[in-house]
């Protein structure tokens, strides 16, 4: 966000935001000034936000998402935002967080992995909830899986996963047990579902480090919401991948921020073309220092 251009706030924007003729409060005026100072201009959807709520909404947005000193690096906060937005789904937020993530150094591969992680979480959340998997048993098995992982996986011959039976054999070798939800999953789909999960989510060689993949999973799970997935991603991120309590909490808050602005943008039927134009303007490359436009 440090690369955002400073663009003068059109008077008409404020006029439309307060069309009812009500004068914004001093606190709101100060907030609008801070938004303009931070972003270079006041986006239309922020100018349209209710006077009474804008100071708080902006303070959270700036304090967490735009804060370079928060627990999670900016690139991964935006990838979390993208993953949450992708499965809401929210076209506004997908566009914004893709641009923001790339502005903070995310590659095309990072983008693909973040979105795919969201898809994996929604997939397993759907099955776990739909099959009414016993939550106490799930949590007990999760604890055993984590304990086994800490103890170190026992080396074994690679297993070609082609069907349900070979998938369960590979799950046993990888996790040290076959959790009940894998046991009940239809044979026809288990090989593919497991290969996807193992190949991306559990793979330490992907573009996104495992800790951030699990924090992405937690953020997505938090706003579904899925109690199974929340427990899984919190425990794995914390106990196996080294996520701190602050990182865990921030991932959840990022999910909340995305849902907040997604709700407002969609509910207000914000003009999509205008929104994209503002996002493009915000992330436009900066001119080199000292570059001046000649007067005509």
C-alpha positions as CSV (number, residue, x, y, z in Angstrom):
1,X,0.0,0.0,0.0
2,X,3.0,2.3,0.3
3,X,3.0,2.6,-3.5
4,X,-0.4,4.2,-3.6
5,X,-0.6,7.4,-5.6
6,X,-1.7,10.6,-3.8
7,X,-4.7,11.9,-5.7
8,X,-6.8,14.9,-4.7
9,X,-10.2,14.1,-3.3
10,X,-12.9,15.3,-5.6
11,X,-15.4,17.6,-3.9
12,X,-18.1,15.7,-5.7
13,X,-17.2,12.5,-4.0
14,X,-17.9,13.9,-0.6
15,X,-21.0,15.6,-1.9
16,X,-22.4,12.2,-3.1
17,X,-21.4,10.6,0.2
18,X,-23.4,13.1,2.2
19,X,-26.2,13.7,-0.3
20,X,-28.7,14.0,2.5
21,X,-27.1,17.3,3.3
22,X,-25.8,16.3,6.7
23,X,-22.4,17.7,7.6
24,X,-20.0,14.9,8.6
25,X,-18.8,14.9,12.2
26,X,-15.4,16.3,13.1
27,X,-14.3,12.7,13.7
28,X,-15.5,11.6,10.3
29,X,-13.8,14.6,8.6
30,X,-10.6,13.6,10.4
31,X,-11.0,10.1,9.2
32,X,-11.6,11.1,5.6
33,X,-8.5,13.3,5.8
34,X,-6.5,10.3,7.1
35,X,-7.8,8.0,4.4
36,X,-6.8,10.6,1.8
37,X,-3.4,11.0,3.4
38,X,-2.8,7.2,3.6
39,X,-4.2,6.1,0.2
40,X,-3.9,9.2,-1.8
41,X,-7.6,9.6,-2.3
42,X,-10.9,8.5,-0.6
43,X,-12.3,5.4,-2.4
44,X,-16.0,5.8,-3.3
45,X,-17.1,2.9,-1.2
46,X,-15.5,4.4,1.9
47,X,-16.9,7.8,1.2
48,X,-20.3,6.1,1.0
49,X,-20.0,4.3,4.4
50,X,-22.2,5.6,7.2
51,X,-20.7,8.6,9.0
52,X,-21.1,7.0,12.4
53,X,-19.3,3.8,11.5
54,X,-16.5,5.0,9.2
55,X,-14.0,6.1,11.8
56,X,-14.0,2.6,13.5
57,X,-14.1,0.7,10.2
58,X,-11.2,2.6,8.9
59,X,-9.2,2.3,12.1
60,X,-9.5,-1.5,12.0
61,X,-8.7,-1.6,8.2
62,X,-5.6,0.6,8.6
63,X,-4.5,-0.9,11.9
64,X,-4.5,-4.5,10.7
65,X,-4.6,-4.8,6.9
66,X,-2.5,-1.8,6.0
67,X,-0.1,-2.0,9.0
68,X,3.4,-3.1,7.9
69,X,4.3,-3.8,11.6
70,X,1.5,-6.4,12.3
71,X,2.1,-10.0,12.9
72,X,1.6,-11.3,9.4
73,X,3.6,-9.9,6.5
74,X,1.6,-7.8,4.0
75,X,1.8,-10.3,1.2
76,X,0.3,-13.1,3.2
77,X,-2.4,-10.9,4.7
78,X,-3.5,-10.1,1.2
79,X,-3.3,-13.7,0.1
80,X,-5.5,-14.5,3.2
81,X,-7.9,-11.8,2.0
82,X,-7.9,-13.3,-1.5
83,X,-8.6,-16.8,-0.3
84,X,-11.5,-15.6,1.9
85,X,-12.9,-13.5,-0.9
86,X,-12.6,-16.2,-3.5
87,X,-15.0,-18.5,-1.7
88,X,-17.5,-15.9,-0.3
89,X,-17.5,-15.2,-3.4
90,X,-16.9,-11.5,-3.7
91,X,-15.8,-10.1,-7.1
92,X,-14.9,-6.8,-5.6
93,X,-12.6,-8.3,-2.9
94,X,-11.1,-10.9,-5.3
95,X,-10.0,-8.0,-7.5
96,X,-8.7,-5.9,-4.7
97,X,-6.8,-8.5,-2.9
98,X,-5.2,-9.9,-6.1
99,X,-3.9,-6.4,-6.9
100,X,-2.8,-5.8,-3.3
101,X,-1.1,-9.2,-3.0
102,X,0.9,-8.6,-6.3
103,X,1.8,-5.1,-5.2
104,X,3.3,-6.7,-2.1
105,X,5.3,-9.2,-4.0
106,X,3.0,-12.2,-4.6
107,X,3.6,-14.2,-7.7
108,X,1.0,-15.8,-10.0
109,X,1.9,-19.1,-8.3
110,X,1.2,-17.6,-4.9
111,X,-2.2,-16.4,-6.1
112,X,-3.1,-19.9,-7.5
113,X,-2.1,-21.6,-4.3
114,X,-4.0,-19.2,-2.0
115,X,-7.2,-19.7,-4.1
116,X,-6.7,-23.5,-4.2
117,X,-6.2,-23.6,-0.4
118,X,-9.6,-21.9,-0.1
119,X,-11.1,-24.5,-2.4
120,X,-9.6,-27.4,-0.3
121,X,-11.0,-26.0,2.9
122,X,-14.5,-25.6,1.5
123,X,-14.3,-29.1,0.1
124,X,-13.4,-30.8,3.4
125,X,-15.7,-28.5,5.4
126,X,-18.6,-29.6,3.2
127,X,-17.9,-33.2,3.7
128,X,-17.2,-33.0,7.5
129,X,-20.3,-31.1,8.2
130,X,-22.5,-32.9,5.7
131,X,-21.5,-36.3,7.0
132,X,-22.0,-35.1,10.6
133,X,-18.6,-36.4,11.6
134,X,-18.3,-36.8,15.4
135,X,-16.4,-33.7,16.5
136,X,-14.9,-35.2,19.7
137,X,-13.5,-38.1,17.7
138,X,-12.2,-35.7,15.0
139,X,-10.4,-33.6,17.6
140,X,-8.9,-36.7,19.3
141,X,-7.6,-38.0,16.0
142,X,-6.3,-34.6,15.1
143,X,-4.3,-34.6,18.3
144,X,-2.8,-38.0,17.5
145,X,-1.9,-36.9,13.9
146,X,0.0,-33.8,15.3
147,X,1.7,-36.0,17.9
148,X,2.8,-38.4,15.2
149,X,4.1,-35.6,13.0
150,X,6.1,-34.2,15.9
151,X,7.6,-37.7,16.5
152,X,8.6,-37.8,12.8
153,X,7.2,-39.8,10.0
154,X,8.5,-43.3,9.5
155,X,10.1,-43.7,6.1
156,X,8.4,-46.2,3.8
157,X,8.2,-47.1,0.2
158,X,6.3,-44.7,-2.0
159,X,2.7,-45.7,-2.6
160,X,1.0,-45.2,-5.9
161,X,-2.4,-43.8,-4.9
162,X,-4.9,-44.9,-7.5
163,X,-8.0,-46.0,-5.5
164,X,-9.5,-45.9,-2.0
165,X,-7.5,-48.7,-0.7
166,X,-4.1,-47.3,-1.8
167,X,-5.2,-43.9,-0.6
168,X,-5.8,-45.1,2.9
169,X,-2.5,-47.0,2.9
170,X,-0.7,-43.7,2.0
171,X,-2.7,-41.8,4.6
172,X,-1.7,-44.3,7.2
173,X,2.0,-44.0,6.2
174,X,1.8,-40.2,6.1
175,X,-0.3,-39.4,9.2
176,X,0.3,-42.5,11.3
177,X,-3.4,-43.3,11.3
178,X,-6.4,-43.1,9.1
179,X,-8.8,-40.5,10.6
180,X,-12.4,-41.5,10.6
181,X,-13.5,-39.0,8.0
182,X,-11.0,-40.5,5.5
183,X,-12.3,-43.9,6.4
184,X,-15.9,-43.0,5.5
185,X,-15.1,-41.0,2.4
186,X,-16.4,-42.7,-0.8
187,X,-13.7,-44.9,-2.4
188,X,-14.4,-43.4,-5.8
189,X,-13.3,-39.9,-4.8
190,X,-10.8,-40.5,-2.0
191,X,-7.7,-41.1,-4.1
192,X,-8.1,-37.7,-5.9
193,X,-9.1,-35.8,-2.7
194,X,-6.1,-37.1,-0.8
195,X,-3.6,-36.5,-3.6
196,X,-4.8,-32.9,-3.8
197,X,-4.5,-32.4,-0.1
198,X,-1.2,-34.1,0.2
199,X,0.2,-32.5,-3.0
200,X,-0.6,-28.9,-2.0
201,X,-1.7,-28.4,1.6
202,X,0.8,-30.8,3.2
203,X,3.6,-30.2,0.7
204,X,6.5,-28.2,2.3
205,X,7.9,-27.4,-1.2
206,X,5.1,-25.2,-2.4
207,X,5.4,-21.5,-3.1
208,X,3.5,-20.5,0.0
209,X,5.1,-21.8,3.2
210,X,3.1,-24.3,5.2
211,X,2.5,-21.9,8.1
212,X,0.8,-19.4,5.8
213,X,-1.2,-22.0,4.0
214,X,-2.6,-23.1,7.3
215,X,-3.4,-19.5,8.3
216,X,-5.2,-19.1,5.0
217,X,-7.1,-22.3,5.9
218,X,-8.0,-21.0,9.3
219,X,-9.2,-17.6,7.9
220,X,-11.4,-19.4,5.4
221,X,-12.7,-21.8,8.0
222,X,-13.5,-19.1,10.5
223,X,-16.0,-17.3,8.3
224,X,-17.7,-20.4,6.8
225,X,-17.8,-21.2,9.8
226,X,-16.5,-24.8,10.2
227,X,-15.6,-26.0,13.7
228,X,-13.7,-29.0,12.4
229,X,-11.6,-26.9,10.0
230,X,-11.0,-24.2,12.6
231,X,-9.6,-26.8,15.1
232,X,-7.5,-28.4,12.4
233,X,-5.9,-25.3,10.9
234,X,-5.3,-23.7,14.3
235,X,-3.6,-26.8,15.7
236,X,-1.5,-27.5,12.7
237,X,-0.5,-23.9,12.2
238,X,0.4,-23.5,15.9
239,X,1.8,-26.8,16.9
240,X,3.5,-27.9,13.7
241,X,4.3,-24.8,11.6
242,X,5.2,-22.3,14.3
243,X,2.4,-19.8,14.0
244,X,2.2,-17.4,17.0
245,X,-1.0,-16.6,18.9
246,X,-0.8,-13.1,17.3
247,X,-0.6,-14.6,13.8
248,X,-3.5,-16.9,14.5
249,X,-5.7,-14.0,15.8
250,X,-4.6,-11.7,12.9
251,X,-5.6,-14.3,10.3
252,X,-9.0,-14.5,11.8
253,X,-9.4,-10.8,12.0
254,X,-8.4,-10.5,8.3
255,X,-11.2,-12.9,7.5
256,X,-13.6,-10.6,9.4
257,X,-12.4,-7.5,7.6
258,X,-12.9,-9.1,4.2
259,X,-16.4,-10.3,5.1
260,X,-17.2,-6.8,6.5
261,X,-16.3,-4.9,3.3
262,X,-17.7,-7.7,1.0
263,X,-21.0,-7.3,2.8
264,X,-21.0,-3.5,2.3
265,X,-19.8,-3.5,-1.3
266,X,-22.3,-6.1,-2.4
267,X,-25.2,-4.8,-0.3
268,X,-24.8,-1.3,-1.6
269,X,-24.5,-2.7,-5.2
270,X,-21.3,-0.7,-5.7
271,X,-20.6,0.0,-9.3
272,X,-18.0,-2.7,-10.3
273,X,-16.4,-0.7,-13.1
274,X,-15.9,2.3,-10.9
275,X,-14.5,0.1,-8.1
276,X,-12.0,-1.5,-10.4
277,X,-10.9,1.8,-11.7
278,X,-10.2,3.1,-8.2
279,X,-8.3,-0.1,-7.4
280,X,-6.3,0.3,-10.6
281,X,-5.6,3.9,-9.8
282,X,-4.6,3.1,-6.2
283,X,-2.0,0.5,-7.4
284,X,-0.7,2.3,-10.4
285,X,3.1,2.4,-10.6
286,X,4.6,5.5,-9.0
287,X,6.5,8.0,-11.1
288,X,10.2,8.2,-10.5
289,X,11.2,10.6,-7.8
290,X,11.7,14.1,-9.2
291,X,9.8,13.5,-12.4
292,X,7.8,16.6,-13.3
293,X,5.2,17.1,-15.9
294,X,6.0,19.9,-18.2
295,X,3.4,22.7,-18.3
296,X,1.7,23.3,-21.6
